[in-house]
Amino acid sequence: MGSKIGQKSFDHRGTVTRYLDKAAKKALTKAIGSQVVRQLESFLDVYVIESTDDGAVITIGHRYKRINRTN
């Protein structure tokens, strides 16, 4: 993903989950504007699970509940 906006949570078994939390959405709003973020709101509750070895995307999904951080 390589983004500077967002959070990541390592599972210590070879994968990392990347997602946008409230602070990331606020930073995104500051970077691109509130009107754009409002239009994209339904697309921002997603997560990506990547391999920590090579950064390969394992899966992408829609968040419907909070991600519990392990680190």
N, CA, C and O atoms as a Tripos MOL2 file, in Angstrom:
@<TRIPOS>MOLECULE
protein
  284   283    71     0     0
PROTEIN
NO_CHARGES

@<TRIPOS>ATOM
      1 N           0.8330   -1.1740    0.0000 N.3       1 MET1
      2 CA          0.0000    0.0000    0.0000 C.3       1 MET1
      3 C           0.8800    1.2410    0.0000 C.2       1 MET1
      4 O           0.7020    2.1210   -0.8420 O.2       1 MET1
      5 N           1.8240    1.3270    0.9250 N.am      2 GLY2
      6 CA          2.7880    2.4040    0.9060 C.3       2 GLY2
      7 C           2.2510    3.7710    1.2460 C.2       2 GLY2
      8 O           2.8940    4.7690    0.9220 O.2       2 GLY2
      9 N           1.1190    3.8610    1.8740 N.am      3 SER3
     10 CA          0.5150    5.1510    2.1790 C.3       3 SER3
     11 C           0.9770    5.6840    3.5290 C.2       3 SER3
     12 O           1.3150    4.9140    4.4290 O.2       3 SER3
     13 N           0.9880    6.9990    3.6630 N.am      4 LYS4
     14 CA          1.3510    7.6230    4.9300 C.3       4 LYS4
     15 C           0.1180    7.8950    5.7820 C.2       4 LYS4
     16 O           0.2490    8.2600    6.9500 O.2       4 LYS4
     17 N          -1.0720    7.7250    5.2250 N.am      5 ILE5
     18 CA         -2.3080    7.9350    5.9650 C.3       5 ILE5
     19 C          -2.9170    6.5720    6.2580 C.2       5 ILE5
     20 O          -3.0780    5.7510    5.3550 O.2       5 ILE5
     21 N          -3.2560    6.3320    7.5210 N.am      6 GLY6
     22 CA         -3.8810    5.0730    7.8980 C.3       6 GLY6
     23 C          -3.1350    4.3740    9.0100 C.2       6 GLY6
     24 O          -2.0720    4.8190    9.4450 O.2       6 GLY6
     25 N          -3.7000    3.2800    9.4630 N.am      7 GLN7
     26 CA         -3.1320    2.4930   10.5430 C.3       7 GLN7
     27 C          -2.7690    1.1060   10.0380 C.2       7 GLN7
     28 O          -3.2620    0.6520    9.0050 O.2       7 GLN7
     29 N          -1.9000    0.4480   10.7820 N.am      8 LYS8
     30 CA         -1.5760   -0.9330   10.4650 C.3       8 LYS8
     31 C          -1.4980   -1.7240   11.7640 C.2       8 LYS8
     32 O          -1.0850   -1.2170   12.8070 O.2       8 LYS8
     33 N          -1.9060   -2.9740   11.6650 N.am      9 SER9
     34 CA         -1.9150   -3.8630   12.8120 C.3       9 SER9
     35 C          -1.2510   -5.1740   12.3990 C.2       9 SER9
     36 O          -1.7330   -5.8620   11.4980 O.2       9 SER9
     37 N          -0.1460   -5.5170   13.0570 N.am     10 PHE10
     38 CA          0.5790   -6.7430   12.7610 C.3      10 PHE10
     39 C          -0.0010   -7.8840   13.5780 C.2      10 PHE10
     40 O          -0.3530   -7.7020   14.7440 O.2      10 PHE10
     41 N          -0.1030   -9.0620   12.9720 N.am     11 ASP11
     42 CA         -0.6030  -10.2150   13.7280 C.3      11 ASP11
     43 C           0.5300  -11.1030   14.2370 C.2      11 ASP11
     44 O           0.2740  -12.0900   14.9270 O.2      11 ASP11
     45 N           1.7700  -10.7700   13.9090 N.am     12 HIS12
     46 CA          2.9590  -11.5050   14.3420 C.3      12 HIS12
     47 C           2.9790  -12.9450   13.8210 C.2      12 HIS12
     48 O           3.6480  -13.8090   14.3870 O.2      12 HIS12
     49 N           2.2470  -13.1880   12.7470 N.am     13 ARG13
     50 CA          2.2630  -14.4890   12.0750 C.3      13 ARG13
     51 C           2.5170  -14.3220   10.5800 C.2      13 ARG13
     52 O           2.2820  -15.2400    9.7940 O.2      13 ARG13
     53 N           3.0010  -13.1390   10.1950 N.am     14 GLY14
     54 CA          3.3580  -12.9380    8.8020 C.3      14 GLY14
     55 C           2.4330  -12.0550    7.9980 C.2      14 GLY14
     56 O           2.6070  -11.9240    6.7870 O.2      14 GLY14
     57 N           1.4390  -11.4370    8.6510 N.am     15 THR15
     58 CA          0.5590  -10.5320    7.9060 C.3      15 THR15
     59 C           0.3740   -9.2210    8.6660 C.2      15 THR15
     60 O           0.5920   -9.1420    9.8750 O.2      15 THR15
     61 N          -0.0280   -8.2140    7.9300 N.am     16 VAL16
     62 CA         -0.3370   -6.9110    8.4890 C.3      16 VAL16
     63 C          -1.6790   -6.4650    7.9190 C.2      16 VAL16
     64 O          -1.9330   -6.6230    6.7250 O.2      16 VAL16
     65 N          -2.5420   -5.9070    8.7760 N.am     17 THR17
     66 CA         -3.8250   -5.3700    8.3520 C.3      17 THR17
     67 C          -3.7040   -3.8620    8.2780 C.2      17 THR17
     68 O          -3.2890   -3.2250    9.2460 O.2      17 THR17
     69 N          -4.0570   -3.2860    7.1520 N.am     18 ARG18
     70 CA         -4.0210   -1.8320    6.9620 C.3      18 ARG18
     71 C          -5.4460   -1.3270    6.8110 C.2      18 ARG18
     72 O          -6.2660   -1.9380    6.1270 O.2      18 ARG18
     73 N          -5.7360   -0.1790    7.4730 N.am     19 TYR19
     74 CA         -7.0870    0.3560    7.4590 C.3      19 TYR19
     75 C          -7.0610    1.8420    7.7830 C.2      19 TYR19
     76 O          -6.0350    2.3730    8.2080 O.2      19 TYR19
     77 N          -8.1850    2.5070    7.5840 N.am     20 LEU20
     78 CA         -8.3340    3.9170    7.9100 C.3      20 LEU20
     79 C          -9.1380    4.0340    9.1990 C.2      20 LEU20
     80 O         -10.2740    3.5650    9.2680 O.2      20 LEU20
     81 N          -8.5530    4.6570   10.2210 N.am     21 ASP21
     82 CA         -9.2810    4.9150   11.4570 C.3      21 ASP21
     83 C          -9.7850    6.3620   11.4400 C.2      21 ASP21
     84 O          -9.6560    7.0590   10.4340 O.2      21 ASP21
     85 N         -10.3560    6.8030   12.5570 N.am     22 LYS22
     86 CA        -10.9190    8.1480   12.6340 C.3      22 LYS22
     87 C          -9.8620    9.2180   12.3740 C.2      22 LYS22
     88 O         -10.1220   10.1860   11.6600 O.2      22 LYS22
     89 N          -8.6700    9.0480   12.9520 N.am     23 ALA23
     90 CA         -7.5910   10.0240   12.7570 C.3      23 ALA23
     91 C          -7.1420   10.0550   11.2950 C.2      23 ALA23
     92 O          -6.8340   11.1220   10.7640 O.2      23 ALA23
     93 N          -7.1060    8.8980   10.6500 N.am     24 ALA24
     94 CA         -6.7120    8.8360    9.2460 C.3      24 ALA24
     95 C          -7.7400    9.5270    8.3610 C.2      24 ALA24
     96 O          -7.3790   10.2130    7.4050 O.2      24 ALA24
     97 N          -9.0110    9.3500    8.6750 N.am     25 LYS25
     98 CA        -10.0550   10.0200    7.8980 C.3      25 LYS25
     99 C          -9.9780   11.5320    8.0780 C.2      25 LYS25
    100 O         -10.2440   12.2870    7.1430 O.2      25 LYS25
    101 N          -9.6190   11.9690    9.2700 N.am     26 LYS26
    102 CA         -9.4450   13.3980    9.5250 C.3      26 LYS26
    103 C          -8.2650   13.9450    8.7170 C.2      26 LYS26
    104 O          -8.3570   15.0260    8.1360 O.2      26 LYS26
    105 N          -7.1550   13.1960    8.6820 N.am     27 ALA27
    106 CA         -5.9860   13.6000    7.8970 C.3      27 ALA27
    107 C          -6.3070   13.6080    6.4040 C.2      27 ALA27
    108 O          -5.8530   14.4860    5.6700 O.2      27 ALA27
    109 N          -7.0840   12.6380    5.9640 N.am     28 LEU28
    110 CA         -7.4930   12.5750    4.5700 C.3      28 LEU28
    111 C          -8.3630   13.7710    4.2180 C.2      28 LEU28
    112 O          -8.2240   14.3520    3.1420 O.2      28 LEU28
    113 N          -9.2590   14.1370    5.1240 N.am     29 THR29
    114 CA        -10.1060   15.3050    4.9150 C.3      29 THR29
    115 C          -9.2610   16.5600    4.7730 C.2      29 THR29
    116 O          -9.5340   17.4060    3.9220 O.2      29 THR29
    117 N          -8.2440   16.6770    5.5970 N.am     30 LYS30
    118 CA         -7.3510   17.8310    5.5290 C.3      30 LYS30
    119 C          -6.5680   17.8370    4.2180 C.2      30 LYS30
    120 O          -6.3190   18.9000    3.6500 O.2      30 LYS30
    121 N          -6.1800   16.6620    3.7370 N.am     31 ALA31
    122 CA         -5.3590   16.5620    2.5330 C.3      31 ALA31
    123 C          -6.1510   16.7920    1.2480 C.2      31 ALA31
    124 O          -5.6600   17.4530    0.3330 O.2      31 ALA31
    125 N          -7.3750   16.2530    1.1660 N.am     32 ILE32
    126 CA         -8.1120   16.3320   -0.1020 C.3      32 ILE32
    127 C          -9.4290   17.0880   -0.0210 C.2      32 ILE32
    128 O         -10.0540   17.3500   -1.0490 O.2      32 ILE32
    129 N          -9.8590   17.4410    1.1820 N.am     33 GLY33
    130 CA        -11.0800   18.2350    1.3240 C.3      33 GLY33
    131 C         -12.2710   17.4310    1.7900 C.2      33 GLY33
    132 O         -12.4150   16.2550    1.4580 O.2      33 GLY33
    133 N         -13.1190   18.0760    2.5570 N.am     34 SER34
    134 CA        -14.2620   17.3940    3.1660 C.3      34 SER34
    135 C         -15.3100   16.9690    2.1460 C.2      34 SER34
    136 O         -15.9650   15.9440    2.3340 O.2      34 SER34
    137 N         -15.4820   17.7290    1.0760 N.am     35 GLN35
    138 CA        -16.4890   17.3760    0.0790 C.3      35 GLN35
    139 C         -16.1410   16.0440   -0.5990 C.2      35 GLN35
    140 O         -17.0170   15.2050   -0.8110 O.2      35 GLN35
    141 N         -14.8860   15.8590   -0.9300 N.am     36 VAL36
    142 CA        -14.4450   14.6140   -1.5710 C.3      36 VAL36
    143 C         -14.5840   13.4430   -0.6020 C.2      36 VAL36
    144 O         -15.0470   12.3690   -0.9870 O.2      36 VAL36
    145 N         -14.1870   13.6460    0.6490 N.am     37 VAL37
    146 CA        -14.2790   12.5710    1.6500 C.3      37 VAL37
    147 C         -15.7360   12.1860    1.8790 C.2      37 VAL37
    148 O         -16.0420   11.0010    2.0120 O.2      37 VAL37
    149 N         -16.6320   13.1530    1.9250 N.am     38 ARG38
    150 CA        -18.0670   12.8480    2.0880 C.3      38 ARG38
    151 C         -18.5840   12.0020    0.9290 C.2      38 ARG38
    152 O         -19.3830   11.0880    1.1320 O.2      38 ARG38
    153 N         -18.1290   12.3060   -0.2870 N.am     39 GLN39
    154 CA        -18.5730   11.5390   -1.4540 C.3      39 GLN39
    155 C         -18.0220   10.1130   -1.4440 C.2      39 GLN39
    156 O         -18.6530    9.1940   -1.9660 O.2      39 GLN39
    157 N         -16.8420    9.9340   -0.8460 N.am     40 LEU40
    158 CA        -16.2000    8.6200   -0.8120 C.3      40 LEU40
    159 C         -16.4400    7.8530    0.4850 C.2      40 LEU40
    160 O         -15.9210    6.7490    0.6450 O.2      40 LEU40
    161 N         -17.2030    8.4050    1.4000 N.am     41 GLU41
    162 CA        -17.3800    7.8440    2.7490 C.3      41 GLU41
    163 C         -17.7100    6.3540    2.7500 C.2      41 GLU41
    164 O         -17.1690    5.6090    3.5680 O.2      41 GLU41
    165 N         -18.5730    5.9110    1.8640 N.am     42 SER42
    166 CA        -18.9710    4.4940    1.8710 C.3      42 SER42
    167 C         -17.8420    3.5770    1.4010 C.2      42 SER42
    168 O         -17.9190    2.3630    1.5910 O.2      42 SER42
    169 N         -16.7950    4.1380    0.7910 N.am     43 PHE43
    170 CA        -15.6750    3.3330    0.3190 C.3      43 PHE43
    171 C         -14.4830    3.3450    1.2750 C.2      43 PHE43
    172 O         -13.4890    2.6620    1.0250 O.2      43 PHE43
    173 N         -14.5660    4.1070    2.3580 N.am     44 LEU44
    174 CA        -13.4210    4.2730    3.2430 C.3      44 LEU44
    175 C         -13.3500    3.2400    4.3730 C.2      44 LEU44
    176 O         -12.3180    3.1400    5.0380 O.2      44 LEU44
    177 N         -14.3930    2.4890    4.6010 N.am     45 ASP45
    178 CA        -14.3950    1.4650    5.6490 C.3      45 ASP45
    179 C         -13.9550    0.1230    5.0790 C.2      45 ASP45
    180 O         -14.7120   -0.8480    5.0650 O.2      45 ASP45
    181 N         -12.7220    0.0950    4.6150 N.am     46 VAL46
    182 CA        -12.1610   -1.1150    4.0250 C.3      46 VAL46
    183 C         -10.8720   -1.4740    4.7520 C.2      46 VAL46
    184 O         -10.3090   -0.6580    5.4820 O.2      46 VAL46
    185 N         -10.4200   -2.6830    4.5490 N.am     47 TYR47
    186 CA         -9.1310   -3.1000    5.0920 C.3      47 TYR47
    187 C          -8.4090   -3.9500    4.0560 C.2      47 TYR47
    188 O          -9.0280   -4.5370    3.1690 O.2      47 TYR47
    189 N          -7.0950   -4.0030    4.1860 N.am     48 VAL48
    190 CA         -6.2500   -4.8050    3.3000 C.3      48 VAL48
    191 C          -5.3600   -5.6530    4.1930 C.2      48 VAL48
    192 O          -4.7470   -5.1380    5.1280 O.2      48 VAL48
    193 N          -5.2850   -6.9360    3.9160 N.am     49 ILE49
    194 CA         -4.3570   -7.8110    4.6220 C.3      49 ILE49
    195 C          -3.2330   -8.1450    3.6570 C.2      49 ILE49
    196 O          -3.4540   -8.6690    2.5660 O.2      49 ILE49
    197 N          -2.0020   -7.8200    4.0990 N.am     50 GLU50
    198 CA         -0.8200   -8.0160    3.2650 C.3      50 GLU50
    199 C           0.1680   -8.9430    3.9550 C.2      50 GLU50
    200 O           0.1620   -9.0830    5.1780 O.2      50 GLU50
    201 N           1.0030   -9.5640    3.1600 N.am     51 SER51
    202 CA          2.1060  -10.3600    3.6800 C.3      51 SER51
    203 C           3.2040   -9.4090    4.1470 C.2      51 SER51
    204 O           3.5120   -8.4320    3.4640 O.2      51 SER51
    205 N           3.7960   -9.6890    5.3070 N.am     52 THR52
    206 CA          4.9030   -8.8550    5.7730 C.3      52 THR52
    207 C           6.1940   -9.1980    5.0450 C.2      52 THR52
    208 O           7.1410   -8.4110    5.0670 O.2      52 THR52
    209 N           6.2480  -10.3540    4.4040 N.am     53 ASP53
    210 CA          7.4610  -10.7610    3.6870 C.3      53 ASP53
    211 C           7.6830   -9.9300    2.4300 C.2      53 ASP53
    212 O           8.7370   -9.3200    2.2530 O.2      53 ASP53
    213 N           6.6800   -9.9130    1.5620 N.am     54 ASP54
    214 CA          6.8600   -9.2560    0.2660 C.3      54 ASP54
    215 C           5.8070   -8.1930   -0.0410 C.2      54 ASP54
    216 O           5.8390   -7.5910   -1.1140 O.2      54 ASP54
    217 N           4.8780   -7.9550    0.8810 N.am     55 GLY55
    218 CA          3.8520   -6.9360    0.6690 C.3      55 GLY55
    219 C           2.7320   -7.3650   -0.2540 C.2      55 GLY55
    220 O           1.9260   -6.5340   -0.6730 O.2      55 GLY55
    221 N           2.6650   -8.6500   -0.5810 N.am     56 ALA56
    222 CA          1.6090   -9.1520   -1.4600 C.3      56 ALA56
    223 C           0.2560   -9.0340   -0.7680 C.2      56 ALA56
    224 O           0.1300   -9.3270    0.4210 O.2      56 ALA56
    225 N          -0.7490   -8.6040   -1.5160 N.am     57 VAL57
    226 CA         -2.1020   -8.4830   -0.9820 C.3      57 VAL57
    227 C          -2.7040   -9.8780   -0.8610 C.2      57 VAL57
    228 O          -2.7360  -10.6420   -1.8250 O.2      57 VAL57
    229 N          -3.1820  -10.1960    0.3410 N.am     58 ILE58
    230 CA         -3.8010  -11.4930    0.5850 C.3      58 ILE58
    231 C          -5.3110  -11.3920    0.4040 C.2      58 ILE58
    232 O          -5.9230  -12.2280   -0.2610 O.2      58 ILE58
    233 N          -5.9030  -10.3660    1.0000 N.am     59 THR59
    234 CA         -7.3380  -10.1570    0.8520 C.3      59 THR59
    235 C          -7.6810   -8.6990    1.1290 C.2      59 THR59
    236 O          -6.9190   -7.9740    1.7690 O.2      59 THR59
    237 N          -8.8270   -8.2920    0.6410 N.am     60 ILE60
    238 CA         -9.3780   -6.9520    0.8660 C.3      60 ILE60
    239 C         -10.8270   -7.1500    1.2860 C.2      60 ILE60
    240 O         -11.5260   -7.9980    0.7320 O.2      60 ILE60
    241 N         -11.2760   -6.3760    2.2570 N.am     61 GLY61
    242 CA        -12.6560   -6.5210    2.6970 C.3      61 GLY61
    243 C         -13.2430   -5.2220    3.1950 C.2      61 GLY61
    244 O         -12.5470   -4.2160    3.3300 O.2      61 GLY61
    245 N         -14.5430   -5.2570    3.4670 N.am     62 HIS62
    246 CA        -15.2620   -4.1120    4.0020 C.3      62 HIS62
    247 C         -15.3920   -4.2710    5.5090 C.2      62 HIS62
    248 O         -15.8490   -5.3050    5.9980 O.2      62 HIS62
    249 N         -14.9860   -3.2310    6.2440 N.am     63 ARG63
    250 CA        -15.0810   -3.2710    7.7050 C.3      63 ARG63
    251 C         -16.5100   -2.9830    8.1270 C.2      63 ARG63
    252 O         -17.1160   -2.0120    7.6750 O.2      63 ARG63
    253 N         -17.0420   -3.8220    8.9870 N.am     64 TYR64
    254 CA        -18.3450   -3.5590    9.5670 C.3      64 TYR64
    255 C         -18.2650   -3.4560   11.0830 C.2      64 TYR64
    256 O         -19.2680   -3.1830   11.7420 O.2      64 TYR64
    257 N         -17.0630   -3.6770   11.6440 N.am     65 LYS65
    258 CA        -16.8460   -3.4680   13.0650 C.3      65 LYS65
    259 C         -15.3980   -3.0010   13.2780 C.2      65 LYS65
    260 O         -14.5890   -3.0350   12.3510 O.2      65 LYS65
    261 N         -15.0900   -2.5790   14.4630 N.am     66 ARG66
    262 CA        -13.7750   -2.0520   14.7890 C.3      66 ARG66
    263 C         -12.6970   -3.1360   14.7050 C.2      66 ARG66
    264 O         -12.9360   -4.2930   15.0520 O.2      66 ARG66
    265 N         -11.5110   -2.7450   14.2410 N.am     67 ILE67
    266 CA        -10.3750   -3.6600   14.1930 C.3      67 ILE67
    267 C          -9.6320   -3.5440   15.5130 C.2      67 ILE67
    268 O          -9.2230   -2.4530   15.9080 O.2      67 ILE67
    269 N          -9.4600   -4.6690   16.1920 N.am     68 ASN68
    270 CA         -8.7160   -4.6830   17.4520 C.3      68 ASN68
    271 C          -7.2300   -4.7040   17.1530 C.2      68 ASN68
    272 O          -6.7340   -5.6000   16.4690 O.2      68 ASN68
    273 N          -6.5270   -3.7130   17.6680 N.am     69 ARG69
    274 CA         -5.0860   -3.6060   17.4270 C.3      69 ARG69
    275 C          -4.3270   -4.4830   18.3990 C.2      69 ARG69
    276 O          -4.6420   -4.5250   19.5880 O.2      69 ARG69
    277 N          -3.3210   -5.1890   17.8870 N.am     70 THR70
    278 CA         -2.5170   -6.0680   18.7320 C.3      70 THR70
    279 C          -1.1760   -5.4530   19.0750 C.2      70 THR70
    280 O          -0.4250   -6.0410   19.8530 O.2      70 THR70
    281 N          -0.8450   -4.2970   18.5300 N.am     71 ASN71
    282 CA          0.4400   -3.6700   18.8210 C.3      71 ASN71
    283 C           0.2880   -2.2240   19.1510 C.2      71 ASN71
    284 O           1.2790   -1.5450   19.4220 O.2      71 ASN71
@<TRIPOS>BOND
     1     1     2 1
     2     2     3 1
     3     3     4 2
     4     3     5 am
     5     5     6 1
     6     6     7 1
     7     7     8 2
     8     7     9 am
     9     9    10 1
    10    10    11 1
    11    11    12 2
    12    11    13 am
    13    13    14 1
    14    14    15 1
    15    15    16 2
    16    15    17 am
    17    17    18 1
    18    18    19 1
    19    19    20 2
    20    19    21 am
    21    21    22 1
    22    22    23 1
    23    23    24 2
    24    23    25 am
    25    25    26 1
    26    26    27 1
    27    27    28 2
    28    27    29 am
    29    29    30 1
    30    30    31 1
    31    31    32 2
    32    31    33 am
    33    33    34 1
    34    34    35 1
    35    35    36 2
    36    35    37 am
    37    37    38 1
    38    38    39 1
    39    39    40 2
    40    39    41 am
    41    41    42 1
    42    42    43 1
    43    43    44 2
    44    43    45 am
    45    45    46 1
    46    46    47 1
    47    47    48 2
    48    47    49 am
    49    49    50 1
    50    50    51 1
    51    51    52 2
    52    51    53 am
    53    53    54 1
    54    54    55 1
    55    55    56 2
    56    55    57 am
    57    57    58 1
    58    58    59 1
    59    59    60 2
    60    59    61 am
    61    61    62 1
    62    62    63 1
    63    63    64 2
    64    63    65 am
    65    65    66 1
    66    66    67 1
    67    67    68 2
    68    67    69 am
    69    69    70 1
    70    70    71 1
    71    71    72 2
    72    71    73 am
    73    73    74 1
    74    74    75 1
    75    75    76 2
    76    75    77 am
    77    77    78 1
    78    78    79 1
    79    79    80 2
    80    79    81 am
    81    81    82 1
    82    82    83 1
    83    83    84 2
    84    83    85 am
    85    85    86 1
    86    86    87 1
    87    87    88 2
    88    87    89 am
    89    89    90 1
    90    90    91 1
    91    91    92 2
    92    91    93 am
    93    93    94 1
    94    94    95 1
    95    95    96 2
    96    95    97 am
    97    97    98 1
    98    98    99 1
    99    99   100 2
   100    99   101 am
   101   101   102 1
   102   102   103 1
   103   103   104 2
   104   103   105 am
   105   105   106 1
   106   106   107 1
   107   107   108 2
   108   107   109 am
   109   109   110 1
   110   110   111 1
   111   111   112 2
   112   111   113 am
   113   113   114 1
   114   114   115 1
   115   115   116 2
   116   115   117 am
   117   117   118 1
   118   118   119 1
   119   119   120 2
   120   119   121 am
   121   121   122 1
   122   122   123 1
   123   123   124 2
   124   123   125 am
   125   125   126 1
   126   126   127 1
   127   127   128 2
   128   127   129 am
   129   129   130 1
   130   130   131 1
   131   131   132 2
   132   131   133 am
   133   133   134 1
   134   134   135 1
   135   135   136 2
   136   135   137 am
   137   137   138 1
   138   138   139 1
   139   139   140 2
   140   139   141 am
   141   141   142 1
   142   142   143 1
   143   143   144 2
   144   143   145 am
   145   145   146 1
   146   146   147 1
   147   147   148 2
   148   147   149 am
   149   149   150 1
   150   150   151 1
   151   151   152 2
   152   151   153 am
   153   153   154 1
   154   154   155 1
   155   155   156 2
   156   155   157 am
   157   157   158 1
   158   158   159 1
   159   159   160 2
   160   159   161 am
   161   161   162 1
   162   162   163 1
   163   163   164 2
   164   163   165 am
   165   165   166 1
   166   166   167 1
   167   167   168 2
   168   167   169 am
   169   169   170 1
   170   170   171 1
   171   171   172 2
   172   171   173 am
   173   173   174 1
   174   174   175 1
   175   175   176 2
   176   175   177 am
   177   177   178 1
   178   178   179 1
   179   179   180 2
   180   179   181 am
   181   181   182 1
   182   182   183 1
   183   183   184 2
   184   183   185 am
   185   185   186 1
   186   186   187 1
   187   187   188 2
   188   187   189 am
   189   189   190 1
   190   190   191 1
   191   191   192 2
   192   191   193 am
   193   193   194 1
   194   194   195 1
   195   195   196 2
   196   195   197 am
   197   197   198 1
   198   198   199 1
   199   199   200 2
   200   199   201 am
   201   201   202 1
   202   202   203 1
   203   203   204 2
   204   203   205 am
   205   205   206 1
   206   206   207 1
   207   207   208 2
   208   207   209 am
   209   209   210 1
   210   210   211 1
   211   211   212 2
   212   211   213 am
   213   213   214 1
   214   214   215 1
   215   215   216 2
   216   215   217 am
   217   217   218 1
   218   218   219 1
   219   219   220 2
   220   219   221 am
   221   221   222 1
   222   222   223 1
   223   223   224 2
   224   223   225 am
   225   225   226 1
   226   226   227 1
   227   227   228 2
   228   227   229 am
   229   229   230 1
   230   230   231 1
   231   231   232 2
   232   231   233 am
   233   233   234 1
   234   234   235 1
   235   235   236 2
   236   235   237 am
   237   237   238 1
   238   238   239 1
   239   239   240 2
   240   239   241 am
   241   241   242 1
   242   242   243 1
   243   243   244 2
   244   243   245 am
   245   245   246 1
   246   246   247 1
   247   247   248 2
   248   247   249 am
   249   249   250 1
   250   250   251 1
   251   251   252 2
   252   251   253 am
   253   253   254 1
   254   254   255 1
   255   255   256 2
   256   255   257 am
   257   257   258 1
   258   258   259 1
   259   259   260 2
   260   259   261 am
   261   261   262 1
   262   262   263 1
   263   263   264 2
   264   263   265 am
   265   265   266 1
   266   266   267 1
   267   267   268 2
   268   267   269 am
   269   269   270 1
   270   270   271 1
   271   271   272 2
   272   271   273 am
   273   273   274 1
   274   274   275 1
   275   275   276 2
   276   275   277 am
   277   277   278 1
   278   278   279 1
   279   279   280 2
   280   279   281 am
   281   281   282 1
   282   282   283 1
   283   283   284 2
@<TRIPOS>SUBSTRUCTURE
     1 MET1         2 RESIDUE 1 A MET
     2 GLY2         6 RESIDUE 1 A GLY
     3 SER3        10 RESIDUE 1 A SER
     4 LYS4        14 RESIDUE 1 A LYS
     5 ILE5        18 RESIDUE 1 A ILE
     6 GLY6        22 RESIDUE 1 A GLY
     7 GLN7        26 RESIDUE 1 A GLN
     8 LYS8        30 RESIDUE 1 A LYS
     9 SER9        34 RESIDUE 1 A SER
    10 PHE10       38 RESIDUE 1 A PHE
    11 ASP11       42 RESIDUE 1 A ASP
    12 HIS12       46 RESIDUE 1 A HIS
    13 ARG13       50 RESIDUE 1 A ARG
    14 GLY14       54 RESIDUE 1 A GLY
    15 THR15       58 RESIDUE 1 A THR
    16 VAL16       62 RESIDUE 1 A VAL
    17 THR17       66 RESIDUE 1 A THR
    18 ARG18       70 RESIDUE 1 A ARG
    19 TYR19       74 RESIDUE 1 A TYR
    20 LEU20       78 RESIDUE 1 A LEU
    21 ASP21       82 RESIDUE 1 A ASP
    22 LYS22       86 RESIDUE 1 A LYS
    23 ALA23       90 RESIDUE 1 A ALA
    24 ALA24       94 RESIDUE 1 A ALA
    25 LYS25       98 RESIDUE 1 A LYS
    26 LYS26      102 RESIDUE 1 A LYS
    27 ALA27      106 RESIDUE 1 A ALA
    28 LEU28      110 RESIDUE 1 A LEU
    29 THR29      114 RESIDUE 1 A THR
    30 LYS30      118 RESIDUE 1 A LYS
    31 ALA31      122 RESIDUE 1 A ALA
    32 ILE32      126 RESIDUE 1 A ILE
    33 GLY33      130 RESIDUE 1 A GLY
    34 SER34      134 RESIDUE 1 A SER
    35 GLN35      138 RESIDUE 1 A GLN
    36 VAL36      142 RESIDUE 1 A VAL
    37 VAL37      146 RESIDUE 1 A VAL
    38 ARG38      150 RESIDUE 1 A ARG
    39 GLN39      154 RESIDUE 1 A GLN
    40 LEU40      158 RESIDUE 1 A LEU
    41 GLU41      162 RESIDUE 1 A GLU
    42 SER42      166 RESIDUE 1 A SER
    43 PHE43      170 RESIDUE 1 A PHE
    44 LEU44      174 RESIDUE 1 A LEU
    45 ASP45      178 RESIDUE 1 A ASP
    46 VAL46      182 RESIDUE 1 A VAL
    47 TYR47      186 RESIDUE 1 A TYR
    48 VAL48      190 RESIDUE 1 A VAL
    49 ILE49      194 RESIDUE 1 A ILE
    50 GLU50      198 RESIDUE 1 A GLU
    51 SER51      202 RESIDUE 1 A SER
    52 THR52      206 RESIDUE 1 A THR
    53 ASP53      210 RESIDUE 1 A ASP
    54 ASP54      214 RESIDUE 1 A ASP
    55 GLY55      218 RESIDUE 1 A GLY
    56 ALA56      222 RESIDUE 1 A ALA
    57 VAL57      226 RESIDUE 1 A VAL
    58 ILE58      230 RESIDUE 1 A ILE
    59 THR59      234 RESIDUE 1 A THR
    60 ILE60      238 RESIDUE 1 A ILE
    61 GLY61      242 RESIDUE 1 A GLY
    62 HIS62      246 RESIDUE 1 A HIS
    63 ARG63      250 RESIDUE 1 A ARG
    64 TYR64      254 RESIDUE 1 A TYR
    65 LYS65      258 RESIDUE 1 A LYS
    66 ARG66      262 RESIDUE 1 A ARG
    67 ILE67      266 RESIDUE 1 A ILE
    68 ASN68      270 RESIDUE 1 A ASN
    69 ARG69      274 RESIDUE 1 A ARG
    70 THR70      278 RESIDUE 1 A THR
    71 ASN71      282 RESIDUE 1 A ASN
